[in-house]
């Protein structure tokens, strides 16, 4: 027989205390939902801001074309729309790229906040510079496409059209689509050295293995550059491939140093024990 509670006291079930920092599945899903909502809100705010200053963004994205035709006769290239609603597609494209570019820092910040509670202190020290490097490499890739790849590719295209005696009438939709996707493509391609460094740091690959596959990497880089550059233009393709290969070699050097540093810290820790 169980003892009855004295003086009318009710038996209460003591709540189980949760370990600090531990979260259930539903808590994780809720955190993920808020991270996604905040990231989408940041991108949406960027789209609204881009729409508010649309004429300025529109003119900025036209700079590579203006630079390419700077020494050409006036009116050589006319951007046109060939459909009734074509202008709306141009507006949507420009607003989308502006929203993604302006919202990207907040997206990375929300991602870092979501994964941070499950990381060790050492991993947290790696997370912050990794997110910062991701943003810097993406923006650097976009700027490289904007100032180098696009103007060079357009100049080559104009030259070939003139040599073949072809008239030039480009649609605004095709031009801005080229500008947007090339900037995004090169920006993403510039992230690959960071991926290689992380893979070396966590032990998936070693610097020695990457050195052994240099020839394979050259082929992969050339194929990727051909897919990213407009129309497979050989000049801009080789230009982009050269930069990516330099990044590949730099990733090996950085990864090698990080791996040696990690091994030295591990040995030092074991010696102290």
C-alpha positions as semicolon CSV with decimal commas, in nm:
position;residue;x (nm);y (nm);z (nm)
1;X;0,000;0,000;0,000
2;X;0,124;0,341;-0,090
3;X;0,133;0,604;0,183
4;X;-0,146;0,858;0,153
5;X;-0,043;1,223;0,142
6;X;-0,069;1,386;0,482
7;X;-0,273;1,703;0,557
8;X;-0,441;1,691;0,218
9;X;-0,119;1,746;0,031
10;X;-0,140;1,647;-0,332
11;X;0,124;1,446;-0,500
12;X;0,290;1,650;-0,772
13;X;0,516;1,516;-1,040
14;X;0,844;1,696;-1,040
15;X;0,938;1,812;-1,390
16;X;1,251;1,655;-1,530
17;X;1,522;1,911;-1,574
18;X;1,665;1,933;-1,923
19;X;2,036;1,941;-1,965
20;X;2,165;2,289;-2,049
21;X;2,193;2,340;-2,424
22;X;1,989;2,027;-2,510
23;X;1,694;2,065;-2,748
24;X;1,428;1,828;-2,869
25;X;1,338;1,762;-3,230
26;X;1,043;2,001;-3,221
27;X;1,264;2,273;-3,073
28;X;1,513;2,225;-3,354
29;X;1,238;2,243;-3,615
30;X;1,104;2,560;-3,456
31;X;1,450;2,717;-3,459
32;X;1,493;2,613;-3,822
33;X;1,156;2,761;-3,913
34;X;1,246;3,095;-3,758
35;X;1,588;3,094;-3,925
36;X;1,426;3,033;-4,265
37;X;1,160;3,298;-4,205
38;X;1,418;3,556;-4,098
39;X;1,636;3,476;-4,400
40;X;1,340;3,505;-4,638
41;X;1,241;3,833;-4,471
42;X;1,592;3,969;-4,524
43;X;1,585;3,877;-4,893
44;X;1,234;4,023;-4,929
45;X;1,350;4,346;-4,764
46;X;1,641;4,355;-5,010
47;X;1,398;4,311;-5,301
48;X;1,182;4,599;-5,174
49;X;1,488;4,820;-5,128
50;X;1,609;4,734;-5,479
51;X;1,266;4,817;-5,623
52;X;1,269;5,151;-5,439
53;X;1,606;5,243;-5,593
54;X;1,542;5,054;-5,916
55;X;1,678;5,316;-6,162
56;X;2,015;5,314;-5,985
57;X;2,041;4,932;-5,978
58;X;1,928;4,919;-6,341
59;X;2,203;5,160;-6,446
60;X;2,468;4,979;-6,237
61;X;2,395;4,643;-6,403
62;X;2,426;4,808;-6,746
63;X;2,785;4,920;-6,673
64;X;2,958;4,612;-6,830
65;X;2,774;4,678;-7,158
66;X;2,851;5,050;-7,150
67;X;3,218;4,970;-7,087
68;X;3,227;4,717;-7,373
69;X;3,081;4,964;-7,625
70;X;3,271;5,269;-7,498
71;X;3,492;5,282;-7,809
72;X;3,220;5,175;-8,051
73;X;2,989;5,395;-8,262
74;X;2,695;5,535;-8,070
75;X;2,383;5,324;-8,100
76;X;2,572;5,009;-8,201
77;X;2,388;4,804;-7,938
78;X;2,025;4,866;-7,855
79;X;1,865;4,673;-7,571
80;X;1,505;4,597;-7,667
81;X;1,205;4,405;-7,540
82;X;1,033;4,166;-7,780
83;X;0,719;4,091;-7,580
84;X;0,447;4,300;-7,422
85;X;0,537;4,190;-7,068
86;X;0,912;4,164;-7,130
87;X;0,989;4,476;-6,927
88;X;0,833;4,316;-6,616
89;X;1,068;4,018;-6,645
90;X;1,362;4,259;-6,654
91;X;1,235;4,440;-6,343
92;X;1,181;4,112;-6,158
93;X;1,530;3,986;-6,249
94;X;1,701;4,303;-6,130
95;X;1,500;4,309;-5,805
96;X;1,577;3,943;-5,736
97;X;1,954;3,982;-5,774
98;X;1,944;4,295;-5,558
99;X;1,742;4,115;-5,291
100;X;1,976;3,816;-5,280
101;X;2,287;4,036;-5,269
102;X;2,153;4,260;-4,990
103;X;2,002;3,973;-4,792
104;X;2,298;3,735;-4,811
105;X;2,479;3,864;-4,497
106;X;2,162;3,816;-4,289
107;X;2,107;3,468;-4,436
108;X;2,457;3,365;-4,329
109;X;2,403;3,520;-3,985
110;X;2,080;3,326;-3,929
111;X;2,244;3,006;-4,049
112;X;2,532;3,058;-3,805
113;X;2,291;3,120;-3,515
114;X;2,098;2,803;-3,599
115;X;2,396;2,567;-3,605
116;X;2,598;2,736;-3,327
117;X;2,425;2,570;-3,024
118;X;2,525;2,222;-3,146
119;X;2,891;2,307;-3,193
120;X;3,185;2,287;-2,959
121;X;3,379;2,599;-2,865
122;X;3,652;2,503;-3,110
123;X;3,399;2,455;-3,392
124;X;3,236;2,788;-3,309
125;X;3,571;2,959;-3,351
126;X;3,587;2,810;-3,702
127;X;3,223;2,892;-3,789
128;X;3,251;3,271;-3,768
129;X;3,552;3,309;-4,002
130;X;3,400;3,046;-4,234
131;X;3,078;3,247;-4,272
132;X;3,273;3,568;-4,319
133;X;3,497;3,405;-4,579
134;X;3,191;3,267;-4,760
135;X;3,043;3,615;-4,793
136;X;3,373;3,773;-4,900
137;X;3,443;3,506;-5,164
138;X;3,090;3,531;-5,307
139;X;3,107;3,910;-5,332
140;X;3,458;3,892;-5,477
141;X;3,331;3,648;-5,740
142;X;3,041;3,877;-5,827
143;X;3,276;4,174;-5,863
144;X;3,519;3,970;-6,074
145;X;3,234;3,877;-6,308
146;X;3,106;4,234;-6,313
147;X;3,433;4,415;-6,379
148;X;3,635;4,154;-6,572
149;X;3,443;3,858;-6,716
150;X;3,136;4,041;-6,844
151;X;3,306;4,336;-7,017
152;X;3,568;4,107;-7,175
153;X;3,307;3,858;-7,293
154;X;3,090;4,134;-7,440
155;X;3,389;4,292;-7,618
156;X;3,477;3,956;-7,775
157;X;3,115;3,909;-7,883
158;X;3,098;4,256;-8,037
159;X;3,426;4,201;-8,221
160;X;3,311;3,872;-8,372
161;X;2,977;4,021;-8,476
162;X;3,153;4,306;-8,654
163;X;3,401;4,072;-8,823
164;X;3,112;3,866;-8,960
165;X;2,908;4,172;-9,054
166;X;2,618;4,083;-8,827
167;X;2,375;4,339;-8,688
168;X;2,346;4,365;-8,311
169;X;2,009;4,393;-8,141
170;X;2,004;4,235;-7,796
171;X;1,697;4,199;-7,579
172;X;1,709;4,358;-7,236
173;X;1,581;4,034;-7,086
174;X;1,867;3,826;-7,231
175;X;2,129;4,083;-7,130
176;X;2,016;4,119;-6,768
177;X;1,962;3,746;-6,742
178;X;2,325;3,699;-6,853
179;X;2,453;3,956;-6,605
180;X;2,258;3,812;-6,312
181;X;2,333;3,443;-6,365
182;X;2,697;3,499;-6,455
183;X;2,753;3,700;-6,137
184;X;2,579;3,433;-5,929
185;X;2,764;3,151;-6,109
186;X;3,108;3,306;-6,063
187;X;3,023;3,399;-5,703
188;X;2,934;3,037;-5,624
189;X;3,240;2,908;-5,812
190;X;3,461;3,125;-5,592
191;X;3,334;2,931;-5,288
192;X;3,505;2,607;-5,393
193;X;3,847;2,684;-5,235
194;X;3,673;2,730;-4,899
195;X;3,501;2,393;-4,946
196;X;3,838;2,230;-5,018
197;X;3,992;2,387;-4,707
198;X;3,705;2,262;-4,488
199;X;3,725;1,911;-4,638
200;X;4,097;1,901;-4,557
201;X;4,040;2,036;-4,207
202;X;3,781;1,770;-4,116
203;X;3,989;1,494;-4,274
204;X;3,774;1,398;-4,575
205;X;4,069;1,460;-4,809
206;X;4,434;1,535;-4,748
207;X;4,656;1,798;-4,910
208;X;4,862;1,515;-5,058
209;X;4,557;1,364;-5,227
210;X;4,464;1,699;-5,380
211;X;4,818;1,738;-5,515
212;X;4,794;1,395;-5,677
213;X;4,475;1,494;-5,860
214;X;4,602;1,821;-6,005
215;X;4,547;1,705;-6,365
216;X;4,192;1,596;-6,288
217;X;4,126;1,929;-6,118
218;X;4,239;2,118;-6,428
219;X;3,986;1,930;-6,643
220;X;3,707;1,986;-6,388
221;X;3,790;2,356;-6,360
222;X;3,791;2,400;-6,739
223;X;3,453;2,228;-6,770
224;X;3,307;2,440;-6,489
225;X;3,444;2,760;-6,641
226;X;3,298;2,666;-6,982
227;X;2,956;2,611;-6,825
228;X;2,963;2,939;-6,633
229;X;3,096;3,177;-6,900
230;X;2,857;3,310;-7,166
231;X;2,839;3,103;-7,482
232;X;3,161;2,915;-7,404
233;X;3,372;3,221;-7,495
234;X;3,731;3,087;-7,483
235;X;3,884;3,415;-7,363
236;X;3,664;3,459;-7,057
237;X;3,661;3,083;-6,998
238;X;4,040;3,066;-6,973
239;X;4,043;3,382;-6,762
240;X;3,800;3,234;-6,510
241;X;3,969;2,891;-6,519
242;X;4,308;3,048;-6,442
243;X;4,171;3,224;-6,133
244;X;3,995;2,908;-6,012
245;X;4,312;2,703;-6,051
246;X;4,507;2,959;-5,848
247;X;4,237;2,925;-5,582
248;X;4,283;2,547;-5,596
249;X;4,655;2,576;-5,525
250;X;4,592;2,833;-5,252
251;X;4,335;2,600;-5,090
252;X;4,596;2,324;-5,075
253;X;4,849;2,552;-4,905
254;X;4,597;2,687;-4,653
255;X;4,456;2,341;-4,584
256;X;4,804;2,198;-4,531
257;X;4,886;2,464;-4,273
258;X;4,555;2,418;-4,090
259;X;4,597;2,039;-4,078
260;X;4,950;2,069;-3,938
261;X;4,832;2,324;-3,682
262;X;4,545;2,098;-3,573
263;X;4,778;1,799;-3,540
264;X;5,024;2,005;-3,335
265;X;4,745;2,120;-3,099
266;X;4,625;1,760;-3,062
267;X;4,974;1,635;-2,978
268;X;5,020;1,914;-2,727
269;X;4,689;1,829;-2,561
270;X;4,780;1,459;-2,536
271;X;5,119;1,545;-2,387
272;X;4,952;1,756;-2,116
273;X;4,734;1,461;-2,016
